[in-house]
Amino acid sequence: MGRLVTRRRVDADGLEAIMVPRTDLLLERECGAGHFEAIEGPVRDYRRTVVVMPAAEDGHEVVQTVEFALTVPYFWWLFYFPFRRALARPGRTVAPWWAPPTRLDAQAASVLGSLGLLAIVAGYLNTLFTQTIAFAGQEFGAGDTAQGVAGAVVRVGGLVALVVASVADRRGRRIVLLWSAGAGCVLALTGGLAPSLGWLTASQALARAFATALALVIAIMAAEEMPAGARAYSVSLLAMAGGFGAGLCLMGLRLADLGPRGWRLLYVLPVVAVPVLITVGRHLPESRRFARRVRKRMPLAGHWGRLCLLAGAGLLTNLFFAPQSQFSNRFLLVERGFSGAMIGLFSIVTSTPAVIGIMAGGRLADTHGRRRVGAFCIGAGTLLTVLFFFSTGWATWVWAMAAMTVSNASIPALAVYGPELFPTSLRGRANGIVAVCALSGSAMGLVAAGVLSDAFASIGPAMACLAVGPVLVAVLVLTRYPETARLELEDLNPEDRRPPEP
């Protein structure tokens, strides 16, 4: 329970501002002279007491005491001091820059914190194979083509993710999230025992499938729980949490320098997360929209247009970004002579500023719309990424940093479309199909990148050829995507509206 006591001298206007119930981070109501309580906001307990004493020269001495407890599990310490600082000031009509554009209630804040922890797990698991394949390839003597095929096979395992995501439409979001996280962590361990590239590929195909399903259902539940004006904001926070999980994997690349088999230790680390997942079940309720869904099963008929649009965009996007992610390490390792530790440092340094891009992209997508933000960032980010593969020296660091920052700003703007454009009872199945198409694009892109890299004897020209995919997506977003910002899910999917009471 946090406690904040402030004392200040104010004039009549300042006193009036303090005595008005807050409507920014919290929705207050007055429950007595100088006493306020929260009727909505990310708090479990909240009390604000204002004591006014006369002061000289027609001023007022005001003592304000605020007691509060945030409902954000695991990450409350990140928000405690900004929240406390905001409470020390009179209420505003606009939320602080770090807060969602639209106020969260207690359950939404609790769900967001729990999903953030799961996003860290998903980020690590979905990065693990990509970041270690270059080192595994060296141990097993595999070239660019073999590594590209291996990456493609791992992503084809996403067919299992479609089945798992579909289960979330029947059994609920919560149980699928918990089981997917646990299964992904345990199955990742098998990669550390791989005697060959084929074994590693087969073992991680299933682990990656559960990790993909985990990421899918995280996005779905976030969209269902967040208010209309904060969906992209929540995706930006979850993307940062996923990036942190990926960063943990990157920091672990130092283990690859311990010897030819050092990379295997990264496959052991996810098991540490299994006991933590047990605590998530205590904080994570079932999605409110799933609990009150109108229909338990809905056909795909009538939704093919949106499904094909998102599936095609996912395929074209991953045609470039999947090989970019996997072959970046090989580019640095083989063509630029980086060590494992230097690759980890490079990845952390160049990806850290991407937090700014994610935050800015999420806020702009909620306040100014998804389409313009998403189209510009994915197009510009692609071109900057191509420049990275043709650079040397300090320019390699600069272009990588710029590419990561701009590309990541498109994540909250575009990732939110999948959960938004389908009704509740179809959301998991539809997003699973979109994910399979995206993974198909990943598989094609990885094979093509491996073959082209061997043909060109360099990775840069191969990536330049594949860049046409996300550039086409930018055009699709501008011309074909609907604008969904600040619209309730029921407005986007009328099938989810409850019929009026007779």
Secondary structure as UniProt FT lines:
FT   STRAND          2..10
FT   HELIX           12..19
FT   STRAND          27..32
FT   TURN            33..34
FT   STRAND          35..40
FT   STRAND          43..54
FT   TURN            57..58
FT   STRAND          60..70
FT   TURN            73..75
FT   HELIX           76..87
FT   TURN            97..98
FT   HELIX           106..140
FT   HELIX           144..156
FT   HELIX           158..171
FT   HELIX           173..188
FT   HELIX           189..193
FT   HELIX           197..225
FT   HELIX           228..230
FT   HELIX           231..251
FT   HELIX           252..258
FT   TURN            260..261
FT   HELIX           262..267
FT   HELIX           269..273
FT   HELIX           274..283
FT   HELIX           288..291
FT   TURN            301..302
FT   HELIX           304..330
FT   HELIX           331..335
FT   HELIX           340..351
FT   TURN            352..353
FT   HELIX           354..368
FT   HELIX           370..389
FT   HELIX           394..415
FT   HELIX           417..420
FT   HELIX           424..426
FT   HELIX           427..456
FT   HELIX           459..466
FT   HELIX           468..479
FT   TURN            485..486
FT   HELIX           489..492
FT   HELIX           494..496
//
